[in-house]
Amino acid sequence: QRISEWRGNFGSTAITILMAFFASTDEFKTKEARKDYAEYQLEDSRFVYEDLDNEDSPGAFLSEFILRIFTVQLNATQGRQIIDSLDFGLPGYQMALALTTAAVSFA
């Protein structure tokens, strides 16, 4: 149950952060503008990178959305105990980062 809640929180957090971003920018007041922006970000997984146009250092996993959601999840799980049976061979932060990226892609 708790894992399901934790996973669900990634999606909820992603949607909340994306909605706050759209609300703070006049450019995205219409549904069409938000849709166009979302499609643009999904193209080549732009939403993952700080600057996809910088070929030398695009900054994978350093986009504003990824960092905000990742921060919320790290704060929410700080001090929690790791459950050995859920060890997928990845350090906890890498798993959280992977879930964060998936949540943003579906938000």
Secondary structure as a PSIPRED ss2 file (coil, helix, strand):
# PSIPRED VFORMAT (PSIPRED V4.0)

   1 Q C   1.000  0.000  0.000
   2 R H   0.000  1.000  0.000
   3 I H   0.000  1.000  0.000
   4 S H   0.000  1.000  0.000
   5 E H   0.000  1.000  0.000
   6 W H   0.000  1.000  0.000
   7 R H   0.000  1.000  0.000
   8 G H   0.000  1.000  0.000
   9 N H   0.000  1.000  0.000
  10 F H   0.000  1.000  0.000
  11 G H   0.000  1.000  0.000
  12 S H   0.000  1.000  0.000
  13 T H   0.000  1.000  0.000
  14 A H   0.000  1.000  0.000
  15 I H   0.000  1.000  0.000
  16 T H   0.000  1.000  0.000
  17 I H   0.000  1.000  0.000
  18 L H   0.000  1.000  0.000
  19 M H   0.000  1.000  0.000
  20 A H   0.000  1.000  0.000
  21 F H   0.000  1.000  0.000
  22 F H   0.000  1.000  0.000
  23 A H   0.000  1.000  0.000
  24 S C   1.000  0.000  0.000
  25 T C   1.000  0.000  0.000
  26 D H   0.000  1.000  0.000
  27 E H   0.000  1.000  0.000
  28 F H   0.000  1.000  0.000
  29 K C   1.000  0.000  0.000
  30 T C   1.000  0.000  0.000
  31 K H   0.000  1.000  0.000
  32 E H   0.000  1.000  0.000
  33 A H   0.000  1.000  0.000
  34 R H   0.000  1.000  0.000
  35 K H   0.000  1.000  0.000
  36 D H   0.000  1.000  0.000
  37 Y H   0.000  1.000  0.000
  38 A H   0.000  1.000  0.000
  39 E H   0.000  1.000  0.000
  40 Y H   0.000  1.000  0.000
  41 Q H   0.000  1.000  0.000
  42 L H   0.000  1.000  0.000
  43 E H   0.000  1.000  0.000
  44 D H   0.000  1.000  0.000
  45 S H   0.000  1.000  0.000
  46 R H   0.000  1.000  0.000
  47 F H   0.000  1.000  0.000
  48 V H   0.000  1.000  0.000
  49 Y E   0.000  0.000  1.000
  50 E C   1.000  0.000  0.000
  51 D C   1.000  0.000  0.000
  52 L C   1.000  0.000  0.000
  53 D C   1.000  0.000  0.000
  54 N C   1.000  0.000  0.000
  55 E C   1.000  0.000  0.000
  56 D C   1.000  0.000  0.000
  57 S C   1.000  0.000  0.000
  58 P C   1.000  0.000  0.000
  59 G C   1.000  0.000  0.000
  60 A E   0.000  0.000  1.000
  61 F C   1.000  0.000  0.000
  62 L C   1.000  0.000  0.000
  63 S C   1.000  0.000  0.000
  64 E H   0.000  1.000  0.000
  65 F H   0.000  1.000  0.000
  66 I H   0.000  1.000  0.000
  67 L H   0.000  1.000  0.000
  68 R H   0.000  1.000  0.000
  69 I H   0.000  1.000  0.000
  70 F H   0.000  1.000  0.000
  71 T H   0.000  1.000  0.000
  72 V H   0.000  1.000  0.000
  73 Q H   0.000  1.000  0.000
  74 L H   0.000  1.000  0.000
  75 N H   0.000  1.000  0.000
  76 A H   0.000  1.000  0.000
  77 T H   0.000  1.000  0.000
  78 Q C   1.000  0.000  0.000
  79 G C   1.000  0.000  0.000
  80 R C   1.000  0.000  0.000
  81 Q C   1.000  0.000  0.000
  82 I C   1.000  0.000  0.000
  83 I C   1.000  0.000  0.000
  84 D H   0.000  1.000  0.000
  85 S H   0.000  1.000  0.000
  86 L H   0.000  1.000  0.000
  87 D C   1.000  0.000  0.000
  88 F C   1.000  0.000  0.000
  89 G C   1.000  0.000  0.000
  90 L C   1.000  0.000  0.000
  91 P C   1.000  0.000  0.000
  92 G H   0.000  1.000  0.000
  93 Y H   0.000  1.000  0.000
  94 Q H   0.000  1.000  0.000
  95 M H   0.000  1.000  0.000
  96 A H   0.000  1.000  0.000
  97 L H   0.000  1.000  0.000
  98 A H   0.000  1.000  0.000
  99 L H   0.000  1.000  0.000
 100 T H   0.000  1.000  0.000
 101 T H   0.000  1.000  0.000
 102 A H   0.000  1.000  0.000
 103 A H   0.000  1.000  0.000
 104 V H   0.000  1.000  0.000
 105 S H   0.000  1.000  0.000
 106 F H   0.000  1.000  0.000
 107 A C   1.000  0.000  0.000
